[in-house]
Amino acid sequence: MDLAHMLDPVAAGIVIGGTLGATALRSGLADCLAALAALGALRRPRFQGDLVRGALAPIVAQAEREGLLRTSLRPSGDPAIDASLAALIQTRSLAAFVSSDDAAREARVERALRAVRTLALGAELSPVFGLAGTLVSLSQLPADGLARGAFMGAISMAVLTTLYGLLLGNLVLAPLSRAVERRVETEEAGRREITDWMIAKLAPVCPAVQAGGGAARRAYLREAG
């Protein structure tokens, strides 16, 4: 197999350029930026739950031993959890902790959903532009007869644009969409485990709620509701 025959910059430009352009027009700038940010995040290290929990353990222990007002804050490696803990210490209320944590989680999930939706849309559109490239290539056939070179070139481009559209959608954009989704699901589960552990440990030193783990969160939510 001669792979050089499978490389056609014009065909690739039609499929890739058309897919990206149509996705940007249908999704909007904000969703496209969210998708780019999510793709960039895939290259960064994963959320290290054990390291964050290890960094938080001395802070939680000090709060249990000396009370919230004397607790010294130190970075844990997760700015959102640090912000929620700071709100808890300042107010001595689990309501502030849960509210801050939920707001941060909703913002992260919203950004991720926008990225997943944008990438999935691109995966749907790429075969369409593969077909569009096929039509463009066939439109280049000579009207006054079929010279062998022109015929073979048009057929080759028609086949390649279809192939590029299928590959771009099914081997690039769809897997990237699912990778972003899996990454967010895993990291949010890890963060939720840490925050529930913190609630279980810190609830006894908070006057608002005296409960443990997920029960503390549910108790707060019942109060707030």
HUUR-V782960 format. One record per backbone hydrogen bond with DSSP energy under -0.5 kcal/mol. CO is the residue of the C=O (numbers start at 1). NH is the residue of the N-H. E is the energy in kcal/mol with one decimal. If there is no record, write none. Layout:
# HUUR-V782960
CO,NH,E + CO,NH,E
This chain:
# HUUR-V782960
1,3,-0.9 + 2,5,-1.3 + 3,6,-1.6 + 4,7,-1.2 + 6,8,-0.6 + 8,12,-2.6 + 9,13,-2.5 + 10,14,-2.1 + 11,15,-2.2 + 12,16,-2.9 + 13,17,-1.8 + 14,18,-1.7 + 15,19,-2.4 + 16,20,-2.7 + 17,21,-2.5 + 18,22,-2.6 + 19,23,-2.3 + 20,24,-2.4 + 21,25,-2.2 + 22,26,-2.3 + 23,27,-2.6 + 24,28,-2.3 + 28,32,-1.9 + 29,33,-2.6 + 30,34,-2.1 + 31,35,-2.2 + 32,36,-2.3 + 33,37,-2.5 + 34,38,-2.3 + 35,39,-2.3 + 36,40,-2.3 + 37,41,-2.0 + 38,42,-1.1 + 39,43,-0.5 + 40,43,-1.1 + 41,44,-0.9 + 47,49,-1.2 + 48,52,-2.4 + 49,53,-2.7 + 50,54,-2.3 + 51,55,-2.1 + 52,56,-1.9 + 53,57,-1.7 + 54,58,-0.7 + 55,59,-0.5 + 56,60,-2.7 + 57,61,-2.6 + 58,62,-2.3 + 59,63,-2.2 + 60,64,-2.4 + 61,65,-2.1 + 62,66,-3.4 + 62,67,-0.5 + 63,67,-1.6 + 67,70,-0.5 + 68,71,-1.5 + 71,73,-0.5 + 78,82,-2.2 + 79,83,-2.4 + 80,84,-2.1 + 81,85,-2.5 + 82,86,-2.4 + 83,87,-2.0 + 84,88,-1.9 + 85,89,-2.5 + 86,90,-2.3 + 87,91,-1.8 + 88,92,-2.7 + 88,93,-0.6 + 92,207,-0.6 + 92,208,-0.5 + 93,96,-0.6 + 93,97,-1.2 + 94,98,-3.1 + 95,99,-2.4 + 96,100,-2.4 + 97,101,-2.7 + 98,102,-2.9 + 99,103,-2.2 + 100,104,-2.2 + 101,105,-2.4 + 102,106,-2.8 + 103,107,-2.0 + 104,108,-2.3 + 105,109,-2.8 + 106,110,-2.4 + 107,111,-2.2 + 108,112,-2.3 + 109,113,-2.7 + 110,114,-2.0 + 111,115,-2.1 + 112,116,-3.0 + 113,117,-2.6 + 114,118,-2.0 + 115,119,-2.5 + 116,120,-2.5 + 117,121,-1.9 + 118,122,-2.1 + 119,123,-2.1 + 120,124,-1.7 + 121,125,-2.1 + 122,126,-2.0 + 123,127,-0.6 + 124,128,-0.5 + 125,129,-1.9 + 126,130,-1.5 + 127,131,-2.2 + 128,132,-2.2 + 129,133,-2.3 + 130,134,-1.7 + 131,135,-2.2 + 132,136,-2.4 + 133,137,-2.6 + 134,138,-2.3 + 135,139,-1.7 + 136,140,-0.5 + 137,140,-1.1 + 138,141,-1.4 + 142,145,-0.7 + 145,147,-0.9 + 147,151,-2.7 + 148,152,-2.5 + 149,153,-2.2 + 150,154,-2.2 + 151,155,-2.3 + 152,156,-2.4 + 153,157,-2.2 + 154,158,-2.3 + 155,159,-2.4 + 156,160,-2.4 + 157,161,-2.4 + 158,162,-1.5 + 159,163,-2.3 + 160,164,-3.3 + 161,165,-2.2 + 162,166,-2.0 + 163,167,-2.6 + 164,168,-2.9 + 165,169,-1.9 + 166,170,-2.6 + 167,171,-2.4 + 167,172,-0.6 + 168,172,-0.7 + 168,173,-2.8 + 169,174,-2.2 + 172,176,-1.9 + 173,177,-2.4 + 174,178,-2.2 + 175,179,-2.3 + 176,180,-2.3 + 177,181,-1.9 + 178,182,-2.7 + 179,183,-2.3 + 180,184,-2.2 + 181,185,-2.3 + 182,186,-2.5 + 183,187,-2.4 + 184,188,-2.8 + 185,189,-1.8 + 186,190,-1.9 + 187,191,-2.6 + 188,192,-2.5 + 189,193,-1.9 + 190,194,-1.7 + 191,195,-2.7 + 192,196,-2.3 + 193,197,-1.8 + 194,198,-2.4 + 195,199,-2.3 + 196,200,-2.2 + 197,201,-1.9 + 198,202,-2.8 + 199,203,-2.2 + 202,205,-1.2 + 203,206,-1.6 + 209,211,-0.6 + 212,215,-1.6 + 212,216,-0.7 + 213,216,-1.0 + 213,217,-1.3 + 214,218,-2.7 + 215,219,-2.7 + 216,220,-2.6 + 217,221,-2.6 + 218,222,-2.2 + 219,223,-2.1 + 220,224,-3.1 + 221,225,-2.1
